[in-house]
C-alpha cells in the first residue's frame, strides 16, 4: 500500500467551503481521476483519506494537508496534476509527496496567518498589537457546544506584527486570498496549536479587549503555512520536508548499494 501526502489550498470564494463540503468534492475528484484508492473494511467502506487540522470555514488557506492510501503505486506529481484538474479552481492541489515517515499530524504544531483589516488605520493596528504583546494574559470568550468558554488568547501567540497594506504586495503568494485592494492594516500572526485552539478570530477579540480595535468589516483571513515551529529561527517549517529528505536519501543510497554489490562469479 502506498501513502501520498498532499498540500492543497482554499482560495477566493472557496474559502467559504466547509470541511465536509471539501471532503465530498475531494472524493468526487478521486473517482474522476480514477485513483486506485484503498478502502476501509466493514459494511460501509470509505476511501482511506486522513485530513489534518483543517482551517475554519470562511478562512482562506495556502497550507492544508491530507494523506491518501493507494492499492497501486502512482507517481506523486502525476497524481497531483490529475487531482488538481478534477477539483474546482480555488481548491488547488499544489504539492504531493510519497509518505516515507510517520506522524504528519504531529508535525502540524503551529500556523502562520495573515489578517487583512480593511478600513483600519495601520497606526491603530500597530498600537493594538503592542498592547496585545505587552499583556501577560488576554482573556476572550467563545461560544462552544457546551456554552460560553473563557480562555487566554495570548498564551498561544508566538509572534504578531502589523504593517500598512499600502506598502506594497503581500509577502506571500500573490494567489492567496485578497478580496479587496483598498488601504488597510495587515497583521501577520504565528500561533501554536494548543488546547483549546486559539484561532485568528480569537486574537481579533483579544485586540478588541486590550485596545478597542474593531474593524468596520470582517477580516479577510488566510493561513499561509502550518508545520513544526522551529524555536531557534522562530519559523514554521514545511511538514512535507522529512518525506522529501527520506526520498532523496533512498535515491542516493540505491546507486551506492549497487556499486558495492560483488560481481557474480563466472563458471570455473
C-alpha positions as CSV (number, residue, x, y, z in Angstrom):
1,X,0.0,0.0,0.0
2,X,1.3,3.4,-1.0
3,X,0.6,6.6,1.0
4,X,0.6,10.0,-0.7
5,X,0.6,13.3,1.2
6,X,-1.0,16.3,-0.4
7,X,-1.0,20.1,0.2
8,X,-4.0,22.0,-1.0
9,X,-5.4,25.5,-0.9
10,X,-8.8,27.3,-0.3
11,X,-8.7,30.5,-2.3
12,X,-11.2,33.2,-3.2
13,X,-14.9,32.3,-2.7
14,X,-13.9,28.7,-2.0
15,X,-12.7,29.9,1.5
16,X,-16.4,29.6,2.4
17,X,-16.3,25.8,1.7
18,X,-16.8,23.8,4.9
19,X,-14.6,20.9,5.6
20,X,-17.4,18.5,4.9
21,X,-18.0,20.2,1.5
22,X,-14.3,19.8,0.7
23,X,-14.5,16.1,1.7
24,X,-17.3,15.5,-0.8
25,X,-15.6,17.4,-3.6
26,X,-12.3,15.6,-3.0
27,X,-13.9,12.2,-3.0
28,X,-15.6,13.0,-6.3
29,X,-12.2,14.1,-7.7
30,X,-10.7,10.8,-6.6
31,X,-13.3,9.0,-8.6
32,X,-12.9,11.2,-11.7
33,X,-9.2,10.8,-11.7
34,X,-9.6,7.0,-11.3
35,X,-7.2,6.9,-8.3
36,X,-6.7,3.3,-7.1
37,X,-7.8,4.1,-3.5
38,X,-7.6,1.7,-0.6
39,X,-10.9,1.4,1.3
40,X,-11.8,0.7,4.9
41,X,-13.4,-2.6,6.0
42,X,-16.9,-3.0,7.2
43,X,-20.4,-2.7,5.8
44,X,-19.9,0.9,4.5
45,X,-16.3,1.1,3.1
46,X,-14.8,4.6,2.8
47,X,-11.7,5.7,0.9
48,X,-8.7,5.9,3.2
49,X,-8.2,9.7,3.4
50,X,-6.8,11.3,6.5
51,X,-7.4,15.1,7.0
52,X,-5.2,17.1,9.3
53,X,-6.1,20.3,11.1
54,X,-8.4,21.8,8.6
55,X,-8.9,25.6,8.5
56,X,-12.2,27.1,9.8
57,X,-14.9,27.8,7.3
58,X,-14.6,31.3,5.9
59,X,-10.9,31.5,6.1
60,X,-8.6,31.1,3.1
61,X,-5.6,28.8,3.2
62,X,-2.4,28.1,1.3
63,X,-1.4,25.2,3.5
64,X,-4.0,22.4,4.1
65,X,-2.8,18.8,4.3
66,X,-4.2,15.3,3.8
67,X,-3.0,11.8,3.2
68,X,-4.4,9.1,1.0
69,X,-3.7,5.4,0.8
70,X,-3.5,3.6,-2.6
71,X,-3.6,0.0,-3.6
72,X,-1.3,0.6,-6.5
73,X,1.7,2.8,-6.6
74,X,1.5,6.1,-8.5
75,X,3.9,8.9,-9.3
76,X,3.0,11.7,-6.8
77,X,3.4,14.6,-9.2
78,X,1.3,13.0,-11.9
79,X,-1.3,12.2,-9.3
80,X,-1.3,15.8,-8.1
81,X,-1.9,17.1,-11.6
82,X,-4.8,14.7,-12.2
83,X,-6.5,15.6,-8.8
84,X,-5.9,19.3,-9.4
85,X,-7.6,19.1,-12.7
86,X,-10.6,17.3,-11.1
87,X,-11.2,20.0,-8.5
88,X,-12.8,23.4,-8.9
89,X,-10.4,26.4,-9.2
90,X,-9.7,27.7,-5.7
91,X,-9.4,24.1,-4.3
92,X,-5.9,23.6,-5.7
93,X,-3.5,20.7,-5.1
94,X,-0.1,22.4,-5.0
95,X,2.2,19.7,-3.6
96,X,2.4,15.9,-3.4
97,X,5.0,13.6,-1.8
98,X,5.1,9.9,-1.1
99,X,4.8,9.3,2.7
100,X,8.2,7.9,3.9
101,X,7.9,9.0,7.5
102,X,5.2,8.7,10.2
103,X,3.3,11.4,12.1
104,X,2.2,14.1,9.6
105,X,-0.4,15.4,12.0
106,X,2.2,15.5,14.8
107,X,4.3,17.9,12.6
108,X,1.4,20.4,12.4
109,X,2.1,22.3,15.6
110,X,1.8,25.9,14.5
111,X,0.3,28.1,11.8
112,X,1.2,31.4,10.2
113,X,-1.9,33.6,9.5
114,X,-2.4,36.8,7.6
115,X,-5.3,39.0,8.7
116,X,-6.3,41.8,6.3
117,X,-8.2,44.5,8.2
118,X,-9.9,46.8,5.6
119,X,-10.8,50.2,6.9
120,X,-8.4,50.0,9.8
121,X,-5.7,52.7,10.2
122,X,-2.3,50.9,10.3
123,X,-1.2,53.1,13.2
124,X,-4.2,52.0,15.2
125,X,-3.4,48.4,14.4
126,X,0.2,48.8,15.5
127,X,-0.8,50.3,18.8
128,X,-3.3,47.4,19.4
129,X,-0.6,44.8,18.5
130,X,1.8,46.4,21.0
131,X,-0.8,46.3,23.8
132,X,-1.6,42.7,23.0
133,X,2.0,41.6,23.1
134,X,2.7,43.5,26.3
135,X,-0.2,41.7,28.1
136,X,0.6,38.6,30.1
137,X,-3.0,37.3,29.7
138,X,-5.7,38.3,27.2
139,X,-9.0,36.6,28.1
140,X,-11.6,36.1,25.4
141,X,-14.8,34.2,25.2
142,X,-16.1,31.8,22.5
143,X,-19.4,30.0,22.2
144,X,-18.9,26.2,22.1
145,X,-21.3,23.3,22.1
146,X,-21.1,23.3,25.9
147,X,-21.8,27.0,26.2
148,X,-19.6,30.1,26.5
149,X,-16.0,29.3,27.3
150,X,-13.4,31.8,28.6
151,X,-9.7,31.2,27.8
152,X,-6.4,33.0,27.3
153,X,-5.7,34.0,23.7
154,X,-2.3,35.4,24.5
155,X,-0.6,32.1,25.5
156,X,-0.6,30.5,22.1
157,X,0.6,33.6,20.1
158,X,4.3,33.3,19.3
159,X,4.5,36.4,17.2
160,X,2.2,39.2,16.0
161,X,3.1,42.2,13.9
162,X,1.4,44.7,11.7
163,X,2.1,46.8,8.6
164,X,0.5,49.1,6.2
165,X,-1.3,47.4,3.4
166,X,-0.4,50.3,1.1
167,X,3.3,49.5,1.4
168,X,3.2,47.0,-1.5
169,X,2.2,43.5,-2.3
170,X,1.9,40.9,0.5
171,X,5.0,38.8,1.0
172,X,3.1,35.5,0.5
173,X,1.9,34.0,-2.8
174,X,0.1,36.6,-5.0
175,X,-2.7,34.0,-5.4
176,X,-3.5,34.0,-1.7
177,X,-7.0,35.3,-0.7
178,X,-7.2,39.1,-1.1
179,X,-10.8,40.2,-1.6
180,X,-10.1,43.9,-2.0
181,X,-7.2,46.2,-2.7
182,X,-8.3,49.2,-0.6
183,X,-6.0,50.7,2.0
184,X,-5.9,48.6,5.2
185,X,-3.8,47.2,8.0
186,X,-2.3,43.8,7.6
187,X,-1.4,41.6,10.6
188,X,0.9,38.6,10.5
189,X,0.3,36.1,13.2
190,X,2.2,33.0,14.3
191,X,0.2,30.8,16.7
192,X,0.8,27.4,18.3
193,X,-1.8,24.7,18.0
194,X,-2.8,24.3,21.7
195,X,-5.9,23.1,23.5
196,X,-8.3,24.9,23.4
197,X,-7.3,26.1,19.9
198,X,-6.6,29.8,19.6
199,X,-7.9,30.9,16.2
200,X,-7.4,34.2,14.3
201,X,-10.8,35.5,15.3
202,X,-9.9,34.9,19.0
203,X,-6.8,37.1,18.5
204,X,-9.1,39.8,17.0
205,X,-11.3,39.5,20.0
206,X,-8.2,40.0,22.1
207,X,-7.2,43.1,20.2
208,X,-10.6,44.5,20.8
209,X,-10.4,43.7,24.5
210,X,-6.9,45.3,25.1
211,X,-7.1,48.2,22.6
212,X,-10.7,48.6,21.4
213,X,-9.6,47.7,17.9
214,X,-12.8,46.9,15.9
215,X,-12.5,46.5,12.1
216,X,-15.6,48.0,10.3
217,X,-15.8,44.9,8.1
218,X,-14.9,41.3,8.7
219,X,-11.2,40.5,8.4
220,X,-10.0,38.5,5.4
221,X,-8.0,35.7,7.0
222,X,-5.6,33.4,5.2
223,X,-3.4,30.7,6.5
224,X,0.0,31.0,4.9
225,X,1.7,28.0,6.4
226,X,1.5,25.3,9.0
227,X,4.0,22.9,10.3
228,X,6.6,22.4,13.1
229,X,7.6,25.6,14.9
230,X,11.4,26.0,15.0
231,X,12.3,27.6,18.3
232,X,15.8,28.7,17.1
233,X,14.7,30.5,14.0
234,X,11.1,31.4,15.0
235,X,9.7,30.0,11.7
236,X,7.1,27.4,10.8
237,X,8.8,24.6,8.8
238,X,7.5,22.6,5.9
239,X,5.8,19.4,7.2
240,X,6.5,17.5,4.0
241,X,10.3,18.2,4.1
242,X,11.1,15.0,6.1
243,X,9.4,12.9,3.4
244,X,11.4,14.6,0.6
245,X,14.6,14.2,2.6
246,X,13.9,10.5,3.1
247,X,13.2,10.0,-0.6
248,X,16.4,11.8,-1.5
249,X,18.4,9.7,0.9
250,X,16.9,6.5,-0.5
251,X,17.7,7.6,-4.1
252,X,21.3,8.4,-3.1
253,X,21.7,5.1,-1.3
254,X,20.5,2.9,-4.1
255,X,23.3,3.5,-6.6
256,X,25.9,3.2,-3.8
257,X,24.5,-0.1,-2.8
258,X,24.6,-1.3,-6.4
259,X,28.2,-0.2,-6.8
260,X,29.3,-2.1,-3.7
261,X,27.5,-5.3,-4.6
262,X,30.0,-8.1,-5.6
263,X,30.0,-9.2,-9.2
264,X,28.6,-12.7,-9.8
265,X,31.2,-15.4,-10.2
266,X,31.5,-16.9,-13.7
267,X,31.9,-20.6,-14.4
268,X,35.0,-22.2,-13.1
